[in-house]
Amino acid sequence: MQSLWLPLSALFGFLGVALGAFGAHALRQRLDSDMLRVWETAVNYQFWHALALLGVGLLLLRGASGWLNASGLLFALGILLFSGSLYALALSGIRVLGAITPLGGLLFLAGWACLLVGTLKLT
């Protein structure tokens, strides 16, 4: 599983650039300012956690770690739920999708906690 995080970080980073450009160019005329901010928040969190996945993948080059792998999994799922729900909310306007977003946020927090434990065990 540890070899998954580096390419997945690159994929999420690539998609972050593409979705950011799509929001800036194609959606600027279609979304109101509130929904455009929602889109931008999704892109922002996706980028930060794509970078976090990169860090996890690089740390795993030092050796296998269940904590670090858990962190990678939680970051990836967090991107899908947090950013994915915000992208869907912005495009559809269906407000109930916003109820999914905090679950992604909790996954991000759990991912950072696992990263903390995993890095402490490296030393």
C-alpha positions in Angstrom: 0.0 0.0 0.0 2.9 2.4 0.7 3.7 2.6 -3.0 0.2 4.0 -3.7 0.6 7.4 -1.9 3.2 9.0 -4.2 1.3 8.5 -7.4 -2.0 9.3 -5.7 -0.5 12.5 -4.4 0.5 13.4 -8.0 -3.0 12.5 -9.2 -4.7 14.6 -6.6 -2.3 17.5 -7.3 -3.0 17.3 -11.0 -6.7 17.2 -10.5 -6.4 20.2 -8.1 -4.7 22.3 -10.8 -7.3 21.2 -13.3 -10.3 21.8 -11.0 -8.8 25.1 -9.9 -8.5 26.3 -13.5 -11.9 25.0 -14.3 -13.3 27.0 -11.4 -11.4 30.2 -12.3 -12.3 30.1 -16.0 -15.4 28.0 -16.6 -17.3 28.5 -13.4 -16.6 32.2 -12.7 -19.6 33.2 -14.8 -21.9 30.4 -13.7 -21.5 30.3 -9.9 -22.4 33.0 -7.5 -19.6 34.3 -5.2 -20.6 32.0 -2.3 -20.5 28.9 -4.4 -17.3 30.0 -6.1 -15.7 30.3 -2.6 -17.0 26.8 -1.8 -15.3 25.5 -4.9 -12.0 27.3 -4.0 -12.2 25.9 -0.5 -12.4 22.4 -2.0 -9.4 23.0 -4.3 -7.4 24.5 -1.4 -8.0 21.5 0.9 -7.3 19.1 -1.9 -4.0 20.7 -2.6 -2.8 20.7 1.0 -3.7 17.1 1.5 -2.2 16.1 -1.9 1.0 17.5 -0.4 0.4 15.7 2.8 0.1 12.4 0.8 3.4 13.3 -0.9 5.0 13.6 2.5 3.5 10.3 3.7 4.8 8.6 0.6 8.3 10.0 1.1 8.4 9.1 4.7 7.4 5.5 3.8 10.5 5.3 1.7 12.3 4.9 5.0 10.3 1.8 5.8 6.9 0.4 6.3 4.6 1.9 8.9 1.0 1.1 9.7 0.5 4.6 11.2 1.8 6.3 8.1 -0.2 4.1 5.8 -3.3 4.8 7.9 -2.5 8.5 7.5 -2.3 8.2 3.7 -5.6 6.3 3.6 -7.3 8.9 5.8 -6.0 11.8 3.7 -7.1 10.2 0.5 -10.6 9.5 1.8 -10.8 12.9 3.3 -10.1 14.5 -0.1 -12.8 12.4 -1.6 -15.4 13.3 1.0 -14.4 16.8 2.0 -13.4 18.3 -1.4 -15.7 16.0 -3.3 -18.8 17.0 -1.4 -17.9 20.7 -1.8 -17.4 20.3 -5.5 -20.8 18.6 -5.8 -22.4 21.3 -3.6 -21.0 24.1 -5.7 -22.1 22.5 -8.9 -25.5 21.3 -7.9 -26.5 23.8 -5.1 -27.9 20.8 -3.1 -27.2 22.0 0.4 -27.6 18.6 2.0 -24.3 17.7 0.4 -22.7 20.0 2.9 -23.5 17.5 5.6 -20.9 15.1 4.2 -18.1 17.7 4.3 -17.5 17.5 8.1 -16.9 13.7 7.8 -14.1 14.5 5.4 -12.8 17.0 7.8 -12.7 14.4 10.6 -10.8 12.1 8.3 -8.3 14.8 7.7 -7.9 15.3 11.4 -7.5 11.6 12.0 -4.9 11.5 9.2 -2.9 14.2 10.8 -3.1 12.4 14.2 -1.8 9.2 12.5 0.9 11.1 10.8 2.0 12.5 14.2 2.1 9.1 15.8 3.9 7.6 12.7 6.6 10.3 12.7 7.1 10.0 16.4 7.8 6.3 16.0 10.4 7.0 13.3 12.7 8.7 15.8 
